[in-house]
Amino acid sequence: MSFKDKVIYQIYPKSYLDTNGDGIGDLAGIIRKLPYLNLLGVDMIWLNPVYPSPQKDNGYDISDYTAVNPVFGTMEEFELLIQKAKEHGIDVMLDMVLNHVSIEHEWFQKALAGDKKYQDYFIIREETTDWVSKFGGNAWAPFGDTGKYYLHLFDITQADLNWRNPEVREELFNVVRFWMDKGIKGFRFDVINLIGKDEVLKSNAVSDGKPEYTDRPITHEYLRMMNEATYGNDPEIITVGEMSFTTVENCILYTQPERNELSMTFNFHHLKVDYEDGKKWTKIPFDFKELKRLFHTWGTQMSENHGWNAWFWNNHDQPRALNRFVDVENYRVAGAKMLASTIHLNRGTPYIYMGEEIGMVDPDFESMDDYVDVESLNAYQELLAQGKAPEEAFDIVKSKSRDNARTPMQWTHEVNAGFSKATPWLAVGNHAAEINAAKELEEGSIFPYYQKLIRLRKEYAVISEGSYQAFVPEHESVYGFIREHQGQKLLVLNNFFAQETQVHLPEEFLAGDVLIDNYQTSELTSDFTLQPYQSIGILI
């Protein structure tokens, strides 16, 4: 199975559909919506973690790798989901968090109780480094009353695993094999480029220590070991690595087919172009020039070196892209289609985050009381401590909170947007009456546009297989590129702004066919006018 013509749909299980009335989405809810996903046309659904967890980090703190969290359902329901999804032509991708475990995991508890074997499952030192946790503060915490410290690159309750220990590697490979035996056909590996710590850990004040533990050469060795021991034996399995603080050079290496590491990689550079001085908790307009530079750099270099990108605008950790990159008040529909075209017509595998296909936007919460995400609550307090007025601090959090993407899926205009009969774990967005799946399916045009993009990727090898070349890279408002495969060419033009703009079309494309267009273009002219947020694909 080639992954190049596939489209993957991300589900945040907690927020998809609640069938048992506890206000939390469940596996039964995903099963119930399989016909909807089949109608959309996606090939695979990726589920955020559904394992037992204390939920200190929304399930990324796993306490048991081979069980299902009762809040989502049972293992029998999980097996039924795989079976029913298959009947709809859909495979399932699981989130694998192999860099760290919850300190409630039995391995850590045994280590804490003094078991030397399990102490070597973790990175425990007397001498520590100056590394900073991704969630703030020191990345080292006291290991019981031993006088030693354990490494936690994330929350203090998430202890990093020692991949240098072959027993740890074998335990984790067994986890992957366990889920393969259940019929899983995809794995998304969380922060997988952090697993390769050096034998001697060094302090490094630059970037909070990140260069000392990110993309280390041994990471490639570990991925090849895992590939050989597990998913490399099944050509149908798709793997994607989430890459923290990575480089295009490393992502080429992770994804070159002959290296047998991963199918593709996620990087996040393009979603930091509205960070002032690289800081998330700021509010500035996005930097289009930088966005385009990143897209062209990654597109061109991955193409020339046979690497493979995973493309996305939205996920469970990002505010809705429509609010970040589009004049959402006036051009929500055109903007949603334009953003979709930029990744679905690109060289790489597109990911759709739930609700994106109906044009969902940020929830427009009115006070901090509506937020539950610990990162957002902490950021608000930090902004106040920096001297920001409450209104300004709230405005920043409102624009960047992870809760923006985690609000319940908006199915209908009914109470709680049809997500649950109970009070949802997180409030429903304030636009659910106008933006919901039922209304979109009845009279909308975003969902059909996504259906068409998914269909085109399967029909045209120039989209799924073609090379990537930047087009008009200096244009002040257009992101353009050319795809080419076996004599066929596709020119894609995307206007990222609310004003008309002109682009000079190369003569060879004037007689081309408009493959897809979010406006009704009557004719192609050499000085072509793009409408606000227009996206057009011209095939020759």
HELIX and SHEET records of a PDB file:
HELIX    1   1 PRO A   13  SER A   15  5                                   3    
HELIX    2   2 LEU A   27  ARG A   32  1                                   6    
HELIX    3   3 LEU A   34  LEU A   40  1                                   7    
HELIX    4   4 MET A   75  GLU A   87  1                                  13    
HELIX    5   5 GLU A  106  LEU A  112  1                                   7    
HELIX    6   6 LYS A  116  GLN A  119  1                                   4    
HELIX    7   7 PRO A  166  ASP A  181  1                                  16    
HELIX    8   8 ILE A  192  LEU A  194  5                                   3    
HELIX    9   9 VAL A  206  GLY A  209  5                                   4    
HELIX   10  10 LYS A  210  TYR A  213  1                                   4    
HELIX   11  11 PRO A  217  ALA A  229  1                                  13    
HELIX   12  12 TYR A  231  ASN A  233  5                                   3    
HELIX   13  13 VAL A  248  THR A  255  1                                   8    
HELIX   14  14 PRO A  257  ARG A  259  5                                   3    
HELIX   15  15 HIS A  269  LYS A  272  5                                   4    
HELIX   16  16 PHE A  288  GLU A  304  1                                  17    
HELIX   17  17 ALA A  321  PHE A  325  1                                   5    
HELIX   18  18 VAL A  328  HIS A  344  1                                  17    
HELIX   19  19 GLU A  356  ILE A  358  5                                   3    
HELIX   20  20 MET A  368  ASP A  370  5                                   3    
HELIX   21  21 VAL A  374  ALA A  385  1                                  12    
HELIX   22  22 PRO A  390  LYS A  400  1                                  11    
HELIX   23  23 ASP A  403  ARG A  406  1                                   4    
HELIX   24  24 VAL A  415  GLY A  418  5                                   4    
HELIX   25  25 ALA A  437  GLU A  443  1                                   7    
HELIX   26  26 ILE A  446  GLU A  459  1                                  14    
HELIX   27  27 ALA A  461  SER A  464  1                                   4    
HELIX   28  28 GLU A  507  PHE A  509  5                                   3    
SHEET    1   A 8 MET A 264  PHE A 266  0                                        
SHEET    2   A 8 ILE A 238  GLU A 242  1                                        
SHEET    3   A 8 GLY A 186  PHE A 189  1                                        
SHEET    4   A 8 ASP A  91  MET A  96  1                                        
SHEET    5   A 8 MET A  44  LEU A  47  1                                        
SHEET    6   A 8 ILE A   8  ILE A  11  1                                        
SHEET    7   A 8 THR A 349  TYR A 353  1                                        
SHEET    8   A 8 ALA A 310  TRP A 311  1                                        
SHEET    1   B 2 HIS A 100  SER A 102  0                                        
SHEET    2   B 2 GLN A 158  ASP A 160 -1                                        
SHEET    1   C 3 ILE A 124  ARG A 125  0                                        
SHEET    2   C 3 TYR A 149  LEU A 151 -1                                        
SHEET    3   C 3 TRP A 140  PRO A 142 -1                                        
SHEET    1   D 5 SER A 467  PHE A 471  0                                        
SHEET    2   D 5 VAL A 478  HIS A 485 -1                                        
SHEET    3   D 5 GLN A 488  ASN A 495 -1                                        
SHEET    4   D 5 SER A 535  LEU A 539 -1                                        
SHEET    5   D 5 ASP A 513  ASP A 517 -1                                        
SHEET    1   E 2 THR A 501  HIS A 504  0                                        
SHEET    2   E 2 ASP A 527  LEU A 530 -1                                        
END                                                                             
